[in-house]
Amino acid sequence: MHVLILGAGEVGFYTALRLSSEEHEVVVVDLSPERLREISDQMDVRTLPGIASSPQVLKEAGIKDCDLLIAVTDSDEVNLQACHLAKLLSPSTTRLARVRAEDYLKFINEVGLETFSIHAIINPEYEVAQQIANLVKVPAATSVADFAGGKVKLLGLRLPATSKLLGKRMSELHPPGAPPFLVAAIERGGRMLIPRGDDWLHLDDQAYVVMRERELNDVCHHFGVANDPVKNIILVGGGSIAQRLTSICREFSHDIHVTIVDQSADRCTFLANTSQANLVLCGNGADMNLLREENLGSSDLFCAVTDNEEDNVLIALLGKKLGAKRIVARVANAGYVPLASSLGVDLVVSPRSAAAGAILRFLRRGKILNVAPFKDDAAELVELVAQETSKVVNIPLKELKIPSGILLAAVVRGDETIIPSGSTIIQPGDKLVFFIMRSMIKKLEKLIAVKLEFF
């Protein structure tokens, strides 16, 4: 596939890295020679300096042979203009645009995507806000993914020292009376692994657990993880993430008290007049005296989502020191993610990873229903439909030779949701949820007779 990426910022860089690693032909356009040089040094792609919305630059980049255009510059106007020009130059090209401004988003929603010559909108800030909102809805989890219309959930659960499951092998996690669930993967020391029956749970492991929605609270209790409702949220940084997250929280519950802290007086005035926050404070979120005076540390969820990722980690840790139950930090640099996690940040959200997940969900084709990347795309949860030609149908799972690195996590058959065991038999038309290491995509394709590749 021929892919043209406009913009070599954090989202463009990571998207180029991901697509080039899957052996697609990628061209990246940006005005900055330094950014293009960095991309050329780290991946096998073609780079082209120039203005992304220039017809001549689009032609030189090969727009007429382009299968996919991803416009992710820092300018909404440039992204929208580039997509419009791309449609005129190459009508068959699929066009994705990064759009962040609320007025554009509202207007596009009113008049339709096609009016702006785009097939889908990428909004990393919205994706990040949704990730944090999932923690509000399921406080016990460090991450949440929904499948089969919400009937199946995958939760990231970090086991406390008091958990009765610590030291127990996978085969010992289901005593009589325990709710049905499946540990799809374990993150330990920065590495992701799919456990076998003789693997066991360690302190500070993050277990990715698949369950039916109706048994969510029972599973959390079984793992010894509290799922107390969130009543008080502090957001340091009054950008689009905070504004969108506040709106989502209001849609979810009117009982949640939201406070936004920002250094800009103009931004605080704007938020006070337009956001649904209960309180807007003007001040430095890294000022411990301010946090103490306003009693901001005693929150259920403390989120540092400013544009400065170093400040975010520091601010989140200050919130924890002052008593916040859970802390979240927005971090763009991939190198900071494991460091922030090791320092005790409960959730590290990354706009570039969120954007990649959004692109992934749009681009997967065939019978793929949903995709959720994990651990910086080292693993994926994939929802698909079982085909007649698949090797997994009409045979007990225990008789299948499923390669290591691939785990069937759930089966949905009509209104029935099945957490599979060795005796489970898959039928054509079943919805299957697989947890796979990214390196195993080709083997899963052979197993299920469905292509998981991009277009």
VENGI-V311699 format. One record per backbone hydrogen bond with DSSP energy under -1.0 kcal/mol. CO is the residue of the C=O (numbers start at 1). NH is the residue of the N-H. Records with the same first field share a line. If there is no record, write none. Layout:
BEGIN
CO: NH  NH
END
This chain:
BEGIN
1: 25
2: 67  68
3: 27
4: 70
5: 29
6: 72
9: 13
10: 14
11: 15
12: 16
13: 17
14: 18
15: 19
16: 20
17: 21
19: 24
20: 23
25: 3
26: 46
27: 5
28: 48
29: 7
30: 50
32: 36
33: 37
34: 38
35: 39
36: 40
37: 41
39: 43
43: 45
46: 28
48: 30
51: 54
54: 58
55: 59
56: 60
57: 61
58: 63
59: 62
62: 65
63: 66
67: 94
68: 4
69: 96
70: 6
71: 98
75: 79
76: 80
77: 81
78: 82
79: 83
80: 84
81: 85
82: 86
83: 87
84: 88
85: 89
86: 90
90: 93
94: 69
95: 119  120
96: 71
97: 122
101: 105
102: 106
103: 107
104: 108
105: 109
106: 110
107: 111
108: 112
113: 116  118
114: 117
120: 97
122: 99
123: 127
124: 128
125: 129
126: 130
127: 131
128: 132
129: 133
130: 134
132: 136
133: 137
134: 138
138: 141
143: 156
145: 154
147: 152
148: 151
151: 213
152: 147
153: 211
154: 145
155: 209
156: 142
157: 207
159: 204
160: 163
165: 168
168: 201
169: 172
170: 173
175: 178
182: 184  210
185: 208
186: 193
187: 206
188: 191
191: 188
193: 186
196: 199
197: 171
199: 170
201: 167
202: 205
205: 159
206: 187
207: 157
208: 184  185
209: 155
210: 182
211: 153
212: 215
213: 216
215: 219
216: 220
217: 221
218: 222
219: 223
220: 225
221: 224
231: 257
232: 300  301
233: 259
234: 303
235: 261
236: 305
239: 243
240: 244
241: 245
242: 246
243: 247
244: 248
245: 249
246: 250
247: 251
248: 252
249: 253
257: 233
258: 278  279
259: 235
260: 281
261: 237
262: 283
264: 268
265: 269
266: 270
267: 271
268: 272
269: 273
270: 274
271: 275
279: 260
281: 262
284: 287
287: 291
288: 292
289: 293
290: 294
291: 296
292: 295
297: 299
299: 325
301: 234
302: 328
303: 236
304: 330
308: 312
309: 313
310: 314
311: 315
312: 316
313: 317
314: 318
315: 319
316: 320
317: 321
318: 322
319: 324
320: 323
326: 302
327: 347
328: 304
329: 349
333: 336
336: 340
337: 341
338: 342
339: 343
340: 345
341: 344
347: 329
349: 331
350: 354
351: 355
352: 356
353: 357
354: 358
355: 359
356: 360
357: 361
358: 362
359: 363
360: 364
365: 368
370: 383
372: 381
374: 378  379
375: 378
378: 438
379: 374
380: 436
381: 372
382: 434
383: 369  370
384: 432
386: 429
387: 390
396: 399
397: 400
400: 402
403: 406
405: 437
407: 435
410: 433
411: 418
412: 431
413: 416
416: 413
418: 411
421: 424
422: 398
424: 397
426: 394
427: 430
430: 386
431: 412
432: 384
433: 409  410
434: 382
435: 407
436: 380
437: 440
438: 441
440: 444
441: 445
442: 446
443: 447
444: 448
445: 449
447: 391
END
